[in-house]
Amino acid sequence: MSVMLKAENLHHRVSTSEGPLTLLNDISLQLPMGQSLAITGASGSGKSTLLGLLAGLDRPTEGKIWLAGEEITAMDEEQRAALRARCVGFVFQTFQLLPGLTAQENVMLPSELRGERNAGKRAQEFLERVGLGHRLHHYPRQLSGGEQQRVAIARAFCSIANDSSTADNGILFADEPTGSLDAHNGEKVIDLLFKLNEETNTTLVLVTHEQRLAERCGAHLRMAAGEITTADLPDNYLGDQAGVSV
Amino acid sequence: MLPLKLLGRDWRGGELALIATALVLAVSCVTAIAHFSDRLTRAMHIQSQSFLAAERVVQSSKVVPQEWLSKAEELGLEQAQTTTFASMLSAGDEFQFASVKAVTNAYPLVGHLEMRANASDEPRTVQQGPVPGEVWLEARLLPLMDLQIGDQLQLGDGDFAITGILDHEPDRGANLFSMGARLMMHQSDLAATNILQPGSRVTYRYLFSGDDAALNSYFTWLKPQLTEHQRVIDLEEGQPRVARTLDRAESFLFLAASLAVLLASVAVGLAARRYGLRHANYVAVMKSLGAGKNKILGIYIGQMTALALIATAIGLAIGSLIQAQAVNLLEGFFPVAPPPSGIQPLWVGLATGVACVIGFAMPPLFRLAQTDPMQTLRQDWSNPDKREWLGLIPGPLSMLLLIWWLSGSLAITLALLAGLGLLIAGAAVVNRLLVRGRLASLGGSWRIALGSLQRRAGFNTLLIAAFGTGLLAMLAMFYARTALIDEWQMQLPENAPNHFLVNIAPYELDGVKQKVEGKNLEGTEFYPMVRGRLIAVNGTPVNEREQKDGSIRRELNLSWTDTVPADNKIVAGEWWSEDLNEGVSVEVEVAARLGLSLGDVLRFSIGGLETEATITSLRTLDWNSMRPNFFMLFAPGSLDTFPATYIQSFYLPPEDKLFVNELVKNFPSVSIIELDKILENIRETIGQVAIAVESVLALMLVAGVLVLVAGVRASIAERLQEAAVIRTLGGRRQLLIRSLMIEFGLLGVAAGLLASIGTEATLAVLTQRVFDMPFQFHPGLWVIGPLAGALLVGTAGTLACRSAVSQPPLKVLRELA
């Protein structure tokens, strides 16, 4: 099984007024294509920072990351953005829909950024798949929280399933996808997320507080103080390097 | 065309509307002012050129070579000629001395004549003088010679029919000392009168108009050929008073346009900053979706360029419409209809749009493109950037370049730069004092207001500077306008003397005095006068100096008096006293030009005799006073041995005009110089300039209000959110309203205080350096500034945030989310 995501000896430090602060300390992992990984931990444990680094939103202070077979730590910001445009989708805790755009326009945005022609049609398809075919022209403020997160999920999958790639080499990063939802809506959103993940054979990395949600993933890393404290994961999820925190 | 697509969508989101509105208002305001200034300047020039009846004039005491006129024709210049001389008219047994003016068909090239074909008619405007064989007379000549329209009169060997009363000629002031009532005739009739003989005292005036290039080319060619009998007259020389008024008005209008540009750009800057902050999360999301920095820049710059093009086009159109409407509304006030403006105002508007976009709207976009996509995970949209101050450089820089281009003055530009720097530094200091103050102890509303000010301390510095700029521009313009208009009105008070009596013989003096005083006219004292030429200073002949100074090239009017004349002031030496009873007091400017100082001995030639006098004092005097003024005033008795005549000026109300005839009949040898028509023309022009200045001030107020609105809106979202949270927690409506009023009121007071300091400094520079007027302290300004700031900013801020207290807090929070 080929590897979709691989990290080796990641360290991440930032400067603060009180001196340097270590956010991540010696993290290594690898994630096979089409599989799912949950990262849990208390607030400030470094899980969102790790998610951002793995998605190429930032560069680690030390260490290497490969995404879809390419070393993103060797890339500049433009190259990483281009890679994200090709094969990365995001679902955020606070949905991050652009308030001036309708549901369909929000979902179209990734395709439009890539300059694809059939963005509208594809967005409509995904919105229908998340059950919002009747809400295409509604603005975020006209949608409930659960509906907004479904739009965000449609956008994430639309982002991965593009002209230049097939969904099965795409990866979806979800940061607390149910964090802003009630239990009922959270459940519906998670069902939807896993259903689409399965249908499109995408790889899934999600950060969550919810044990129940983490248990639905194939693997589960627990973090504290920037380190992996425990890991429930098959062998092929581990990095090749020594020092993998298990 | 993703940027255009997104532009359309963003527009619906309302974010771009604010920046577009600021840009449209910026461009329209500046375009309107530029158009208005351009048209008014043109109108003022036409009005002022009408004082010459042409754009430029060659005045000569001899007929000029035909070649000069042919050259002007070659260059496509319009031409007209006038010939002016004094002559005796006769009609039956009546004889009267008159000032005759013969004119060609094209006269006047600029301006118009006013005449009546019947005494009972209203004066009508005509563009041409009398036809051959006919003459027009000034009204008072008819009763003086017992004539009526339709009668004949004789001038030299010619008989002429009187076909009109001449009420107005544009260049009546061209020869201030032309004496006698006017007779206007056609130039072609001159030869038949046989009046002009070699040696006759005649003034030939050759009038020229045309485009600037042709005029410049012609006069460059002509000037080396002028002899001592000829001189070129333009507005500066012909009407220095009007020229100075125009200069000051133009400086004011340029300054107003520059400040409007500054205000408008501050408004755009505030709106763009808010746009940038609000879009940080958009960009972070787009980046996480795979948009690179260049893509983001491409999208936003593309959007902004499209927006700028549309907004600038709309602004240019609105600005043009506003000024057209303003000119239409004010049409009745203008003696000359303002001609259409050229293309320059559109360039100014376009340049404003470009400068606002490049200097103020683009920097936040470049900063936006740097947004860290990790923010999508951190929920932090504040986008802190230690280099934020770098983004503040392009705005002021582009504005200063624009203002430099507009004003053409590096000094004004640097003064504004220094002023802006001081304003921002002052804003930082005032803001620090404000947030450190102990006002919070005053109570709940104060605590909330102070807390809000402290949280936004950094941005408030910018806000105070922006409000301060707005208030400064409005106050400076208001006070500058008041100073200018007051000064102009003082130049020509309503009852300024408008008639001069000259050549009053000593034996006529008592009679004339009785006549003038009997009429209860406001007049000056009667000054004795002898004509003399300055021939040597400290024994050195003045021949060499003569080339340099026109004031001593001709004979001077020398006078004496025992009291310092009104409007004169001794600035060096002493006036006459018991101990000092001989010498001469010299006007200070002529003394400076000739290098004269106290103690120098001047030698004069008077009627072939010579006399010497030592300079004992230097005086300033007011040439605008319309009183007899003298370069040289002698001690009483110094010139008793020379034959003198007397001079006086008085104000004659228009309804008493026929009193001039009484004087002429009773004292035929006294010459009367009538300046009433000239003064009326000058007053009209100054009135027009004052209207221009006031109209531009109104537009400045619009630009100032724009800054206030943009400033308030730039910080409104956070304030709304805080207000909604406080209400949710049980804060009462009144408490919130009071705290908003206190917060914005304090910002306004701080801005007003800074504006007062800035305005006083600006006025000091403006009045002394630009308007050439003395410095004056304005105590009222120090009250009005903070008060106006508190009222304007407090009201605008509270009104803008009222939705936070009038709507359910949940609704406000949902909308802001």
Interface residues (C-beta under 8 A of the other chain):
Chain A: S48 T49 L51 G52 A55 L57 D58 E77 E78 A81 A82 L83 R84 A85 R86 V88 F90 F92 Q93 T94 Q96 L98 P99 G100 L101 E105 L109 P110 E112 L113 R114 G115 R141 R155 S159 D175
Chain B: L2 K5 R9 D10 W11 R12 G13 G14 E15 N281 Y282 A284 V285 M286 K287 S288 L289 G290 A291 G292 K293 N294 K295 D372 P373 M374 T376 L377 R378 Q379 R814 E815
